[in-house]
Amino acid sequence: MAGIKWIGSNPENPFKHNLPRASALTVLNDPVTKLPVAVMDGTVISAMRTGAATGVAAKYLARENSSVLCLIGAGVQNRTQMKAVLAVCPNVSEVFVYDIDFGRAQKFAEETSASENIKVTPLKEAKEGVCKADVIVTATMATAPIVEKDWIQDGCFFANVAGYEYTFDALKSADKIVVDRFSEIIHRKHSTLALMVIEGLLSEKDVYASLGEVVNKKKQGRETPEERIYFNSVGMGIEDIAIAARIYREAKKSGLGVELSLWENPLWI
Ligand SMILES: NC(=O)c1ccc[n+]([C@@H]2O[C@H](COP(=O)([O-])OP(=O)(O)OC[C@H]3O[C@@H](n4cnc5c(N)ncnc54)[C@H](O)[C@@H]3O)[C@@H](O)[C@H]2O)c1
């Protein structure tokens, strides 16, 4: 299947319009004729695949006995990040959530503690949760770093899902740097890793592996309980299209959806 995800983003949406920040529209195209075969919402797919990528990373890179998860950012992404981490780290029994807007953290804690049946504590200070965490996920709209090196415990798996959320020192303290796709991270110029590469403080050779290399056993994942492992995802379009294609095929099988005609007949051939 071929396709595209077109994503719109307005960070003010949750605050001014009671709408999600991001909305996505996915168009799938037949791999042979390249004609469009489906137009569908991509918002949920996008959030789920972003969570899933961190979930896969946590499966290979977090300590098996991880018990405390700290989420930085109480938005849409951290809801699916939380679901995915809980799916692969069954010993997690406590979750902390910090947001610059404490009301968002409180609402997130209330809703997710009920939906995931786990203790979720909203925080006014990020440090309080980060210091205790075995797994950290940052998914915010921050433009200045939040998480500092000395707050991160040895053995921690810390995921940078959005932009400049870790200090340069925090990233430098990682024993392993794992990415979804390095070239895209640099193209986006957004995350702590990208900014450090742009400033010449790190280069591609400092990246230990891509997540694909770890999953395919070309590189080992976690090797010791003490390792600090940093994971940076920028998101890959293929994840959206693969999931959308599966949903499209399932929908066709179940007779769901509405048939639309592109045209009665093509005007010219
Ligand atoms: N890596 C990927 O594949 C991928 C995919 C989708 C989104 N993202 C990124 O994830 C981030 C979050 O997206 P979302 O949909 O959850 O957005 P959202 O608007 O739903 O949530 C973002 C939250 O961050 C909070 N925030 C803003 N500045 C902060 C700060 N300095 N400290 C703490 N909290 C702060 C906001 O109050 C808000 O609650 C975005 O930057 C987006 O680009 C990454």
The ligand as a Gaussian input file, in Angstrom:
#p B3LYP/6-31G(d) Opt

LIG

0 1
 N        7.811000      11.152000      17.790000
 C        6.654000      11.036000      17.178000
 O        6.428000      10.119000      16.381000
 C        5.554000      12.013000      17.481000
 C        4.269000      11.785000      16.993000
 C        3.238000      12.664000      17.336000
 C        3.516000      13.782000      18.110000
 N        4.796000      13.989000      18.548000
 C        5.102000      15.172000      19.365000
 O        4.591000      14.952000      20.682000
 C        4.369000      16.223000      21.305000
 C        3.072000      16.185000      22.093000
 O        1.984000      15.995000      21.230000
 P        0.488000      15.871000      21.811000
 O       -0.371000      15.513000      20.656000
 O        0.467000      15.046000      23.012000
 O        0.208000      17.402000      22.188000
 P       -0.827000      17.956000      23.279000
 O       -1.029000      19.379000      22.953000
 O       -1.997000      17.045000      23.358000
 O       -0.010000      17.826000      24.653000
 C        1.169000      18.541000      24.876000
 C        1.223000      18.875000      26.354000
 O        2.508000      19.466000      26.624000
 C        2.298000      20.423000      27.644000
 N        3.456000      21.310000      27.697000
 C        3.766000      22.320000      26.874000
 N        4.947000      22.881000      27.255000
 C        5.365000      22.177000      28.334000
 C        6.510000      22.260000      29.173000
 N        7.454000      23.183000      28.979000
 N        6.612000      21.384000      30.202000
 C        5.665000      20.438000      30.408000
 N        4.565000      20.321000      29.649000
 C        4.419000      21.174000      28.619000
 C        0.982000      21.084000      27.283000
 O        0.400000      21.758000      28.391000
 C        0.162000      19.878000      26.815000
 O       -0.595000      19.323000      27.861000
 C        4.392000      17.251000      20.170000
 O        5.595000      18.011000      20.264000
 C        4.406000      16.439000      18.898000
 O        5.109000      17.052000      17.849000
 C        5.807000      13.133000      18.255000

